[in-house]
């Protein structure tokens, strides 16, 4: 299958690695900054002769990829996805799927009209420990789920935001919730059934000279009655960053930790003993070197299966919209000082 990547920046190696592992034909690369290709993708075999475009629309018209991945600044995702779909391509869109719910709806509607598969690149659903946790949820081992907690405490220094003018801007990036924590927010929403009812939040910009927040906290209520807390920051001391997700119910509690919620720190259920927890800690006891985790290759495989078999991928446009809606709801709540309710149709 012919594959193209728009955006050769920081996350692009994860996409190229996943594409190559899944046997895709990389027919083209595009980036408005030519140097990005050499800086981030120069070490990959077979890419030296791959056509490179500074105009992604020209690339879509000439190369006609069957699958296009979009890994550009967030504020460009919607227009690029719509252009790719119009050109007849399926799309993988880096998080967030768009910056507004209206644009998320436009993407879903365009894909439905063209029969295109749309996947939002929330790859942490495919992390092995997360998949194990989801199986426990589906098996009913928690009993009634009562609460969830996300704590994303990462470090993004001034040098990170100095890499490009768009970083930390409201129009093209967003802050600690929209850019970094949306992965964990998606996991909380997915594990609790995708039924958010309302959110109340606070946010601030304490240390970085950016437009968006570098710290935020929020409380979510789900239609099942479960509550969730979200603590999101990119100003953690560099030597102590972590991402933790905990699910608690009447019959069990699981906590994943490490740098990107990949390590089992606690695995306790009423129907098992300490031996199972020890085994889970042994099996899922180390974080990957990168905070991107190990999910990209499996996400790509899931998208290819969806294309071949004619069904939606695990992280479809609707999933991307829900994660976006939670972040936007938190922003609205923090700015208005009021609790924000979600539409029943979400």
Phi, psi and omega per residue, in radians:
X1 nan 2.319 -3.140
X2 -1.304 2.280 -3.016
X3 -2.286 2.454 3.074
X4 -2.326 2.614 3.106
X5 -2.075 2.186 3.030
X6 -1.800 2.001 -3.095
X7 1.878 1.937 -3.095
X8 -1.984 0.631 -3.096
X9 -1.560 -2.596 -2.956
X10 -0.943 -0.719 -3.062
X11 -1.619 -0.103 -3.036
X12 -1.015 -0.632 3.104
X13 -1.021 -0.591 3.120
X14 -1.113 -0.695 3.138
X15 -1.214 -0.772 -3.141
X16 -1.121 -0.730 3.120
X17 -1.067 -0.762 3.132
X18 -1.153 -0.697 3.130
X19 -1.127 -0.789 -3.137
X20 -1.149 -0.730 3.139
X21 -1.080 -0.585 -3.138
X22 -1.573 0.166 3.020
X23 1.288 0.406 3.123
X24 -1.345 2.587 3.060
X25 -1.522 1.877 -3.117
X26 -1.383 1.767 -3.002
X27 -1.601 -0.325 -3.097
X28 -2.924 2.704 3.014
X29 -2.235 2.611 3.116
X30 -2.475 2.440 3.035
X31 -2.872 2.419 -3.141
X32 -1.285 -0.194 3.078
X33 -1.966 1.753 -3.046
X34 -0.957 -0.620 -3.087
X35 -1.122 -0.341 -3.140
X36 -1.058 -0.643 -3.102
X37 -1.043 -0.897 -3.109
X38 -1.173 -0.692 -3.072
X39 -1.142 -0.721 -3.010
X40 -1.862 -0.387 -3.038
X41 -2.138 0.099 -3.069
X42 -1.095 -0.444 -3.083
X43 -1.493 -0.134 -3.088
X44 -1.389 2.298 3.122
X45 -1.207 2.502 3.025
X46 1.474 -0.031 -3.095
X47 -1.677 -0.204 -3.057
X48 -1.045 -0.592 -3.112
X49 -1.740 0.082 3.129
X50 -1.233 2.267 3.135
X51 -0.950 2.387 -3.118
X52 -2.146 2.350 -3.099
X53 -2.191 2.482 2.966
X54 -1.638 -0.172 3.085
X55 -2.035 1.847 -3.057
X56 -1.153 -0.504 3.114
X57 -1.160 -0.697 3.056
X58 -1.085 -0.715 3.105
X59 -1.057 -0.816 3.132
X60 -1.059 -0.731 -3.104
X61 -1.184 -0.738 -3.053
X62 -1.424 -0.717 -2.982
X63 -1.619 -0.446 3.121
X64 0.844 1.014 3.105
X65 -1.145 2.567 3.056
X66 -1.406 -0.458 3.126
X67 -2.394 2.251 3.137
X68 -2.157 2.277 3.029
X69 -1.777 2.415 -3.099
X70 -2.035 1.971 -3.080
X71 -2.264 0.987 -3.079
X72 -1.982 3.081 3.042
X73 -0.896 2.481 -2.971
X74 -0.961 -0.643 -3.105
X75 -1.178 -0.171 3.115
X76 -1.749 -0.128 -3.029
X77 -1.021 -0.811 -3.013
X78 -1.124 -0.893 -3.084
X79 -1.118 -0.664 3.135
X80 -1.208 -0.695 3.098
X81 -1.107 -0.759 3.132
X82 -1.110 -0.682 3.097
X83 -1.145 -0.727 3.141
X84 -1.146 -0.750 3.114
X85 -1.101 -0.752 3.119
X86 -1.073 -0.523 3.126
X87 -1.431 0.015 3.073
X88 1.631 0.337 -3.081
X89 -1.844 2.540 2.853
X90 -1.294 2.773 -3.055
X91 -2.400 2.481 2.897
X92 -1.963 2.115 -3.041
X93 -1.986 2.136 3.062
X94 -0.977 2.748 3.106
X95 -1.262 2.598 -0.233
X96 -1.276 2.877 -3.130
X97 -1.088 -0.558 3.109
X98 -2.842 -3.096 3.109
X99 -1.829 -0.161 3.084
X100 -2.359 2.684 3.097
X101 -1.168 -0.559 3.115
X102 -1.098 -0.739 3.101
X103 -1.196 -0.628 3.069
X104 -1.064 -0.707 3.101
X105 -1.151 -0.689 3.128
X106 -1.079 -0.701 3.112
X107 -1.104 -0.828 -3.131
X108 -1.087 -0.731 -3.132
X109 -1.171 -0.724 3.119
X110 -1.130 -0.718 3.129
X111 -1.118 -0.732 3.121
X112 -1.093 -0.700 -3.121
X113 -1.173 -0.572 -3.088
X114 -1.731 -0.065 -3.081
X115 1.208 0.538 -3.098
X116 -1.637 2.527 3.008
X117 -1.485 2.289 3.084
X118 -2.090 2.251 3.074
X119 -2.206 2.284 2.996
X120 -1.571 2.278 -2.983
X121 -1.373 1.168 3.021
X122 -1.763 1.269 -2.900
X123 -1.241 -0.240 -3.072
X124 -1.201 -0.251 3.015
X125 -1.052 -0.437 -3.073
X126 -1.635 -0.027 3.076
X127 -1.054 2.376 -3.028
X128 -0.932 -0.770 -3.130
X129 -1.170 -0.620 3.096
X130 -1.170 -0.721 3.093
X131 -1.073 -0.687 3.093
X132 -1.118 -0.723 3.102
X133 -1.103 -0.742 3.125
X134 -1.089 -0.671 3.097
X135 -1.093 -0.649 3.100
X136 -1.162 -0.669 3.064
X137 -1.092 -0.851 -3.096
X138 -1.111 -0.536 3.138
X139 -1.388 -0.061 3.120
X140 1.322 0.329 -3.025
X141 -1.234 -0.353 3.138
X142 -1.415 -0.129 -2.955
X143 1.189 -2.337 3.040
X144 -1.478 2.142 3.106
X145 -1.299 2.213 -3.058
X146 -1.800 -0.643 -3.052
X147 -2.733 2.817 3.011
X148 -2.444 2.690 3.115
X149 -2.471 2.237 3.014
X150 -1.948 2.284 3.021
X151 -2.275 1.809 3.065
X152 -1.876 1.927 -3.096
X153 -2.163 1.500 -3.097
X154 -1.895 2.947 3.071
X155 -2.036 2.140 2.978
X156 -2.251 1.841 -3.042
X157 -1.411 3.122 3.121
X158 -1.049 -0.560 3.135
X159 -1.115 -0.592 3.096
X160 -1.091 -0.844 -3.101
X161 -1.261 -0.377 3.118
X162 -1.371 -0.174 -3.113
X163 -1.117 -0.540 -3.120
X164 -2.730 2.553 -3.061
X165 -1.155 -0.412 -3.093
X166 -1.354 -0.345 -3.062
X167 -1.131 2.329 3.104
X168 1.412 0.037 3.114
X169 -1.508 2.652 3.131
X170 -1.216 -0.644 -3.035
X171 -1.296 -0.631 -2.984
X172 -1.996 -0.183 -3.005
X173 -2.382 -1.029 -2.928
X174 1.511 -3.111 -3.044
X175 -2.011 -2.522 -3.016
X176 -1.042 -0.523 3.116
X177 -1.421 -0.891 -3.030
X178 -1.228 -0.701 -3.024
X179 -1.550 -0.930 -3.034
X180 -1.653 -0.855 -2.961
X181 -1.395 -0.154 -3.091
X182 -1.065 -0.476 3.067
X183 -1.086 -0.883 3.136
X184 -1.184 -0.613 3.093
X185 -1.091 -0.729 3.070
X186 -1.071 -0.720 -3.138
X187 -1.113 -0.779 3.107
X188 -1.027 -0.818 -3.128
X189 -1.097 -0.768 -3.131
X190 -1.147 -0.787 -3.096
X191 -1.214 -0.469 3.137
X192 -1.695 0.181 2.971
X193 1.736 0.075 3.076
X194 1.095 0.727 -3.081
X195 -2.316 1.015 3.137
X196 -1.195 2.467 3.140
X197 -1.865 -0.768 -3.106
X198 -2.774 2.874 3.137
X199 -2.564 2.496 3.017
X200 -2.255 2.324 -2.977
X201 -2.537 2.813 2.960
X202 -2.340 2.555 3.081
X203 -2.530 2.803 -3.121
X204 -2.737 2.832 2.996
X205 -2.089 1.767 -2.968
X206 -1.701 -0.667 -2.996
X207 -2.143 -0.534 -3.027
X208 -1.671 2.609 3.114
X209 -1.584 1.237 -3.114
X210 -2.296 2.841 3.120
X211 -1.273 -0.602 -3.011
X212 -1.616 3.091 -3.072
X213 -1.349 2.549 2.965
X214 -1.886 -0.019 3.045
X215 -2.685 2.475 3.096
X216 -2.708 2.626 3.012
X217 -2.328 2.600 -3.114
X218 -2.655 2.700 3.033
X219 -2.104 2.192 -3.132
X220 -1.894 2.443 2.957
X221 -1.994 2.335 3.104
X222 -1.808 2.755 -3.099
X223 -1.153 -0.311 3.061
X224 -1.332 -0.189 -3.046
X225 1.747 -0.255 3.142
X226 -1.167 2.606 3.099
X227 -2.005 2.658 3.102
X228 -2.443 2.503 3.048
X229 -1.957 2.473 3.140
X230 -2.179 2.110 3.032
X231 -2.092 2.053 -2.970
X232 -2.276 2.129 3.108
X233 -2.615 2.645 3.050
X234 -2.116 0.379 -3.119
X235 -2.111 0.376 3.071
X236 -1.138 2.600 3.004
X237 -0.894 2.279 -2.974
X238 -1.004 -0.543 -3.092
X239 -1.481 0.084 -3.050
X240 -2.361 0.425 -3.060
X241 -1.268 2.613 -3.078
X242 -2.764 2.805 2.948
X243 -2.373 2.149 -3.082
X244 -2.194 2.380 3.018
X245 -2.232 2.261 3.119
X246 -2.204 2.359 3.052
X247 -2.076 2.257 -3.108
X248 -2.222 2.410 3.115
X249 -2.485 -3.061 -3.102
X250 -1.226 -0.316 -3.073
X251 -2.198 0.132 -3.130
X252 -3.078 2.911 3.093
X253 -2.627 2.324 3.071
X254 -2.278 2.401 3.048
X255 -2.258 2.167 3.036
X256 -1.826 2.401 -3.112
X257 -2.413 -2.564 -3.024
X258 1.488 -2.843 -3.088
X259 -1.336 -0.349 -3.106
X260 -2.622 0.752 3.084
X261 0.937 0.778 -3.126
X262 -1.933 -0.243 -3.101
X263 -1.796 2.343 3.015
X264 -1.364 2.012 3.088
X265 -1.724 -0.514 3.090
X266 -2.598 2.422 -3.130
X267 -2.600 1.587 -2.967
X268 -2.300 2.157 -3.139
X269 -2.350 2.651 3.134
X270 -1.140 -0.432 -3.075
X271 -1.643 0.227 3.128
X272 -2.580 3.030 -3.118
X273 -2.041 -2.941 -3.078
X274 -1.149 -0.343 -3.138
X275 -1.118 -0.702 3.135
X276 -1.152 -0.739 3.120
X277 -1.070 -0.743 3.128
X278 -1.078 -0.712 3.127
X279 -1.153 -0.729 3.128
X280 -1.163 -0.664 3.103
X281 -1.175 -0.614 3.088
X282 -1.204 -0.766 -3.061
X283 -1.225 -0.669 -3.095
X284 -2.138 1.142 -3.009
X285 -1.983 0.148 -3.118
X286 -2.470 2.435 3.086
X287 -1.466 2.644 3.037
X288 -1.189 2.859 -3.137
X289 -1.113 -0.595 -3.083
X290 -1.817 2.523 3.065
X291 -1.214 -0.138 3.067
X292 -1.278 -0.222 3.105
X293 1.294 -2.785 -3.106
X294 -2.069 0.388 -2.968
X295 -1.557 -0.298 -3.016
X296 -1.062 -0.798 -3.094
X297 -1.077 -0.735 3.128
X298 -1.223 -0.630 3.071
X299 -1.079 -0.782 3.106
X300 -1.067 -0.756 3.116
X301 -1.052 -0.692 3.118
X302 -1.132 -0.700 3.107
X303 -1.126 -0.765 3.136
X304 -1.106 -0.673 3.079
X305 -1.125 -0.697 3.116
X306 -1.101 -0.695 3.119
X307 -1.152 -0.821 -3.106
X308 -1.138 -0.703 -2.983
X309 -1.712 -0.106 3.039
X310 1.315 0.674 3.088
X311 -2.333 3.017 -3.135
X312 -1.304 2.569 3.027
X313 -1.282 2.943 -3.122
X314 -1.053 -0.730 -3.135
X315 -1.886 1.409 -3.060
X316 -1.533 -3.040 -3.100
X317 -1.077 -0.622 3.134
X318 -1.128 -0.706 3.095
X319 -1.118 -0.741 3.101
X320 -1.075 -0.679 3.131
X321 -1.155 -0.695 -3.133
X322 -1.124 -0.765 3.113
X323 -1.082 -0.731 3.101
X324 -1.095 -0.743 -3.109
X325 -1.080 -0.657 3.128
X326 -1.141 -0.768 3.121
X327 -1.113 -0.819 -3.136
X328 -1.129 -0.620 3.068
X329 -1.113 -0.687 3.096
X330 -1.130 -0.736 3.107
X331 -1.079 -0.777 -3.137
X332 -1.104 -0.728 3.141
X333 -1.126 -0.778 -3.117
X334 -1.106 -0.616 -3.101
X335 -1.422 -0.503 -3.112
X336 -1.670 -0.343 -3.058
X337 1.314 0.274 -3.098
X338 -2.137 2.735 3.006
X339 -1.274 2.378 -3.098
X340 -1.889 2.249 3.106
X341 -1.623 2.555 3.093
X342 -1.704 2.602 3.109
X343 -1.130 2.516 3.073
X344 -1.080 -0.402 -3.107
X345 -1.443 -0.106 -3.076
X346 -1.139 nan nan
